[in-house]
């Protein structure tokens, strides 16, 4: 095989890998924006439902809607967070190795140093711990507090109310476990 054709082949592959990196980087940026906006949407929803509930006399049913809203938004947040992390794993585990192999770089630890820096263990512990706290506070505890406040404020709690509250309590506990499971799995990986 001709040396020039080998170089051309490597250049084409490198261009493909770099375009893939750029496309995935755009997807990460888009998902991060969407994910972060879910926090604001959740806070606005909490504020709106609380305002609706307490603006009318003896209308505490907005408090029963809140756990369902925070569950759905929290679930969407976790799904986006998982996709962002999966792309990060792909950068580190697959794409950078393909480029290293293509360029015959064996003595350099990482190709995408900024990506590696963002996922360094020194930064990860504090950031992920704080993120777990914020996620639980925003998506889980706000829903649980609304159930407790409904139980305290509502004069006549029917069997249907109890069923709804139990169901929503289960949803909140599931979300609590999903957030913890996902975040703690990340602590063991260098992403």
C-alpha positions as CSV (number, residue, x, y, z in Angstrom):
1,X,0.0,0.0,0.0
2,X,1.2,3.5,-0.8
3,X,2.3,5.7,2.1
4,X,0.3,8.6,0.8
5,X,-2.9,6.5,0.7
6,X,-2.3,5.4,4.3
7,X,-1.8,9.0,5.4
8,X,-5.0,10.0,3.5
9,X,-6.9,7.2,5.1
10,X,-5.8,8.2,8.6
11,X,-6.7,11.9,7.8
12,X,-10.2,10.9,6.7
13,X,-10.7,8.8,9.8
14,X,-9.3,11.6,12.0
15,X,-11.7,14.0,10.4
16,X,-14.6,11.6,11.0
17,X,-13.7,11.2,14.7
18,X,-13.3,14.9,15.2
19,X,-16.7,15.6,13.6
20,X,-18.2,12.9,15.8
21,X,-16.6,14.6,18.8
22,X,-18.0,18.0,17.7
23,X,-21.5,16.6,17.2
24,X,-21.5,14.9,20.6
25,X,-20.1,18.0,22.3
26,X,-23.0,20.0,20.8
27,X,-25.4,17.4,22.1
28,X,-23.8,17.6,25.6
29,X,-24.2,21.4,25.5
30,X,-27.8,21.1,24.4
31,X,-28.6,18.5,27.1
32,X,-26.9,20.5,29.8
33,X,-28.9,23.5,28.9
34,X,-32.1,21.5,28.9
35,X,-31.2,19.7,32.1
36,X,-30.3,22.9,33.9
37,X,-33.5,24.6,32.8
38,X,-35.5,21.7,34.4
39,X,-34.4,23.1,37.8
40,X,-35.9,26.5,36.9
41,X,-39.1,24.9,35.5
42,X,-39.4,22.9,38.7
43,X,-38.9,26.0,40.9
44,X,-41.4,27.9,38.9
45,X,-43.9,25.0,39.1
46,X,-43.4,24.9,42.9
47,X,-44.0,28.6,43.2
48,X,-47.0,28.5,40.9
49,X,-48.7,25.6,42.6
50,X,-48.1,27.1,46.1
51,X,-49.4,30.4,45.0
52,X,-52.5,28.8,43.4
53,X,-53.0,26.7,46.5
54,X,-52.8,29.5,49.1
55,X,-54.5,32.2,47.0
56,X,-57.9,30.4,47.5
57,X,-59.4,29.6,50.7
58,X,-59.4,25.9,51.6
59,X,-58.0,24.7,48.2
60,X,-55.1,22.5,49.2
61,X,-55.3,20.2,46.2
62,X,-52.4,22.0,44.5
63,X,-50.3,20.4,47.1
64,X,-51.3,17.0,45.8
65,X,-50.3,17.9,42.3
66,X,-46.8,19.1,43.3
67,X,-45.3,15.7,44.0
68,X,-46.3,14.4,40.6
69,X,-44.9,17.4,38.8
70,X,-41.6,17.2,40.7
71,X,-41.4,13.5,40.0
72,X,-41.8,13.9,36.3
73,X,-39.4,16.8,36.1
74,X,-36.9,15.0,38.3
75,X,-37.1,11.9,36.2
76,X,-36.4,14.0,33.0
77,X,-33.5,15.6,34.8
78,X,-31.9,12.2,35.7
79,X,-32.4,10.8,32.2
80,X,-30.6,13.8,30.7
81,X,-27.9,13.6,33.3
82,X,-27.3,9.9,32.4
83,X,-27.1,10.7,28.7
84,X,-24.5,13.5,29.4
85,X,-22.4,11.1,31.5
86,X,-22.7,8.3,28.8
87,X,-21.3,10.7,26.2
88,X,-18.5,11.6,28.6
89,X,-17.7,7.9,29.0
90,X,-17.7,7.5,25.3
91,X,-15.2,10.4,24.9
92,X,-12.9,8.9,27.4
93,X,-13.3,5.2,26.8
94,X,-13.8,4.9,23.1
95,X,-13.3,8.0,21.0
96,X,-10.0,9.1,22.5
97,X,-8.7,5.5,22.2
98,X,-9.6,5.4,18.6
99,X,-7.8,8.6,17.9
100,X,-4.7,7.5,19.9
101,X,-4.6,4.3,18.0
102,X,-5.0,6.1,14.7
103,X,-2.3,8.6,15.5
104,X,-0.1,5.9,17.2
105,X,0.1,7.9,20.4
106,X,0.8,5.4,23.2
107,X,2.6,7.5,25.8
108,X,0.0,10.2,26.3
109,X,-2.7,9.5,28.8
110,X,-5.5,11.6,27.3
111,X,-6.4,13.2,24.0
112,X,-9.2,15.5,25.2
113,X,-7.5,17.1,28.2
114,X,-10.3,19.6,28.9
115,X,-12.8,16.7,29.0
116,X,-10.5,14.8,31.3
117,X,-10.0,17.9,33.5
118,X,-13.8,18.4,33.9
119,X,-14.1,14.8,35.1
120,X,-11.1,14.8,37.4
121,X,-11.6,13.2,40.8
122,X,-10.5,16.3,42.7
123,X,-13.4,18.3,41.2
124,X,-15.9,15.4,41.1
125,X,-16.4,14.6,44.8
126,X,-17.5,18.1,45.9
127,X,-19.5,18.9,42.8
128,X,-21.4,15.6,42.7
129,X,-22.1,15.7,46.4
130,X,-23.6,19.2,46.1
131,X,-25.5,18.2,43.0
132,X,-27.1,15.2,44.8
133,X,-28.2,17.6,47.6
134,X,-29.7,20.1,45.2
135,X,-31.4,17.4,43.2
136,X,-32.9,15.7,46.2
137,X,-34.0,19.1,47.7
138,X,-35.6,20.3,44.4
139,X,-37.2,17.1,43.1
140,X,-37.8,14.9,46.1
141,X,-38.1,16.8,49.3
142,X,-40.3,19.6,47.8
143,X,-42.8,16.9,46.9
144,X,-42.6,15.2,50.3
145,X,-43.0,18.5,52.1
146,X,-46.1,19.3,50.0
147,X,-47.7,16.0,51.0
148,X,-47.0,16.7,54.7
149,X,-48.4,20.2,54.4
150,X,-51.5,18.8,52.7
151,X,-52.0,16.3,55.5
152,X,-51.7,19.0,58.1
153,X,-53.9,21.6,56.4
154,X,-56.7,19.4,55.0
155,X,-59.6,19.1,57.4
156,X,-61.2,16.1,55.9
157,X,-58.8,13.5,54.4
158,X,-60.7,10.8,52.5
159,X,-59.5,7.3,51.6
160,X,-58.9,8.6,48.0
161,X,-56.6,11.3,49.4
162,X,-54.7,8.7,51.3
163,X,-54.3,6.5,48.2
164,X,-53.1,9.5,46.2
165,X,-50.6,10.5,48.9
166,X,-49.3,6.9,49.3
167,X,-48.8,6.7,45.5
168,X,-47.0,10.0,45.4
169,X,-44.9,9.1,48.4
170,X,-43.8,5.9,46.6
171,X,-42.9,8.0,43.5
172,X,-40.9,10.4,45.6
173,X,-39.0,7.5,47.3
174,X,-38.3,5.9,43.9
175,X,-36.9,9.1,42.6
176,X,-34.8,9.5,45.7
177,X,-33.3,6.1,45.2
178,X,-32.8,6.6,41.4
179,X,-30.9,9.9,42.0
180,X,-28.7,8.4,44.7
181,X,-28.0,5.2,42.7
182,X,-27.1,7.2,39.6
183,X,-24.9,9.7,41.4
184,X,-23.1,7.1,43.6
185,X,-22.4,5.0,40.5
186,X,-20.6,8.0,39.1
187,X,-18.4,8.3,42.2
188,X,-16.8,5.0,41.3
189,X,-16.0,6.0,37.8
190,X,-13.5,8.6,36.6
191,X,-15.7,10.6,34.2
